[in-house]
Amino acid sequence: MVEQDFTPLERYRNICGDYNALISTLKTPLPLSLWCNETRTSAAALSEILRREEIRIHPIRWSPGSFKMIGCEKPGRLWSHMAGLFHIQEEVSMIPAALLDVRPGERVLDLCAAPGNKSLQMAVRMANRGTIVATDINSGRLEALKRNTQRLGLANISICQANGTNLTWDAGRFDKVLVDAPCSCEGTSRKSLKALQWSNPEYSVKLSSLQLALLRKGIQLCRPGGSIVYSTCTYAPEENEAVVNAILKEYGDQVRLRPARLPGLQFSEGLTQWQDQTFDATLRQTLRVWPHQNNSGGFFAALFEKTTDKKVWQVKSEGRGHYRPQYHHNNSDVIKPWLNLLAERFNLKPTHFGHLMLQPGEKGMVHLINPDHKPPLSPVSLLSGLPLLRTNINLPKIPTGAAMRLAPLVRKNAVDLDKDQAMDFLHRKSQDLTGMELQNCSASGFVLVRHAGFGLGVGLLRLRENTPPTLESLFPKAWSPENL
Ligand SMILES: C[S@@+](CC[C@H](N)C(=O)[O-])C[C@H]1O[C@@H](n2cnc3c(N)ncnc32)[C@H](O)[C@@H]1O
């Protein structure tokens, strides 16, 4: 195994509390952690499912519904992960969503969102209501967010590719903003041997101008009274306290720091002094997490309150930010034909969609979306809501994410598989069925597939005389365990 060179971290010897403890922790593997998708199941039910799979988990005290996972190297291969019951996320990466304390119905901007873990966590905390606008400059990195939005069955995210520094008032105003900035990533060295190769103060100073520009935009687009979290996964004060201090100087009384504190999380206060620089005394309210404090990665976060708007912003934002698409009601003539299709094959009724509405999208795709969802006018969303039905093909098809969400509710043409059959389905294997699984199946065609009461996706059922019924798995190749 290649040994890491920790020399770049020596400059933090006097600020990390215990340098020897830091380095010994960095030499050990990073524990996996996860949060429960509480739009799908409860943390107690998930714990029981994982216990039955002989997976050991321990609650993360400061983050309800989150767990550290022990002795499971490939959690992505568990059926419960593939069925969207939980999401893997590094413990310290859960900090920004907890600090922002997002609530159902709020409008939230995640300015540097990809690959999307924090957007997903916030969308779940908002119980599939309100709006997450998740933007990132790198469209390739947004693919994971598109996939996970569907696996977790989330309908309240609009995903956009954009340079965050260039967003205009057409993005609208936000109650909460997360600026999880691109950084030198020193705090991820337990995950990646390469992390420390970017660690040098000159590079950090260079990065700080982009970090400042992104944070300025976040502050601009936040409504007065709203909150902004600025976070990085690096220890470098040049990218952390120095950036926050520069913003405090620039914006005066338009923003102020709030205590970034989470009961139960071990942390250090932000620095007020670094080398020859002195920072505002309120920088103490920011939060530093060193890996040896919680057996995690490293992290920095600042929580701002936006107190007032600049005059010029008030004028320019006037009339913007209240954009709301004209959604069709589920009982409108536009929506009825699709509802009829879903009713005919699966006995699905409008009540099965709860507060969510069916809306026509691009390329013949009908989406499920929450009625209080407000995507930006610009940038245009690559995906808004949860794709529900592809209609521009001979036999309209439900995509896997929506099938997972709806399968537990379906009373007709749903197939219940045992654990081995479920794993074959998730590995995209066709299988013969015995008949027991088919009790509510009326005819060949698409069926929704379940295990233990949870949706796994869509299959193609073939019922023929004198041959056993077969189920072809349509589980997406890119989601299948062998690709994880
Ligand atoms: C630390 S990562 C974000 C991680 C993400 N918040 C998550 O939790 O999954 C920083 C992201 O900033 C993006 N980025 C870099 N420059 C950007 C810019 N000018 N505008 C928007 N995003 C940018 C990068 O593509 C990268 O995905």
PDBQT file of the ligand as one rigid body, heavy atoms in Angstrom, charges set to zero:
ROOT
HETATM    1  C1  LIG A 501     -17.142  20.213  -3.011  1.00  0.00    +0.000 C 
HETATM    2  S1  LIG A 501     -17.850  19.893  -4.541  1.00  0.00    +0.000 S 
HETATM    3  C2  LIG A 501     -19.554  19.897  -4.168  1.00  0.00    +0.000 C 
HETATM    4  C3  LIG A 501     -20.043  18.644  -3.496  1.00  0.00    +0.000 C 
HETATM    5  C4  LIG A 501     -21.560  18.610  -3.393  1.00  0.00    +0.000 C 
HETATM    6  N1  LIG A 501     -22.075  19.756  -2.692  1.00  0.00    +0.000 N 
HETATM    7  C5  LIG A 501     -22.060  17.337  -2.723  1.00  0.00    +0.000 C 
HETATM    8  O1  LIG A 501     -22.318  17.371  -1.521  1.00  0.00    +0.000 OA
HETATM    9  O2  LIG A 501     -22.213  16.304  -3.390  1.00  0.00    +0.000 OA
HETATM   10  C6  LIG A 501     -17.646  21.383  -5.403  1.00  0.00    +0.000 C 
HETATM   11  C7  LIG A 501     -18.383  21.456  -6.717  1.00  0.00    +0.000 C 
HETATM   12  O3  LIG A 501     -18.253  22.799  -7.214  1.00  0.00    +0.000 OA
HETATM   13  C8  LIG A 501     -18.373  22.731  -8.599  1.00  0.00    +0.000 C 
HETATM   14  N2  LIG A 501     -17.929  24.026  -9.167  1.00  0.00    +0.000 N 
HETATM   15  C9  LIG A 501     -16.685  24.475  -9.419  1.00  0.00    +0.000 A 
HETATM   16  N3  LIG A 501     -16.730  25.715  -9.941  1.00  0.00    +0.000 NA
HETATM   17  C10 LIG A 501     -18.040  26.056 -10.013  1.00  0.00    +0.000 A 
HETATM   18  C11 LIG A 501     -18.740  27.208 -10.474  1.00  0.00    +0.000 A 
HETATM   19  N4  LIG A 501     -18.102  28.264 -10.950  1.00  0.00    +0.000 N 
HETATM   20  N5  LIG A 501     -20.091  27.186 -10.415  1.00  0.00    +0.000 NA
HETATM   21  C12 LIG A 501     -20.768  26.110  -9.936  1.00  0.00    +0.000 A 
HETATM   22  N6  LIG A 501     -20.143  24.999  -9.499  1.00  0.00    +0.000 NA
HETATM   23  C13 LIG A 501     -18.805  24.981  -9.515  1.00  0.00    +0.000 A 
HETATM   24  C14 LIG A 501     -17.531  21.532  -8.979  1.00  0.00    +0.000 C 
HETATM   25  O4  LIG A 501     -17.893  21.035 -10.247  1.00  0.00    +0.000 OA
HETATM   26  C15 LIG A 501     -17.859  20.568  -7.832  1.00  0.00    +0.000 C 
HETATM   27  O5  LIG A 501     -18.851  19.669  -8.238  1.00  0.00    +0.000 OA
ENDROOT
TORSDOF 0
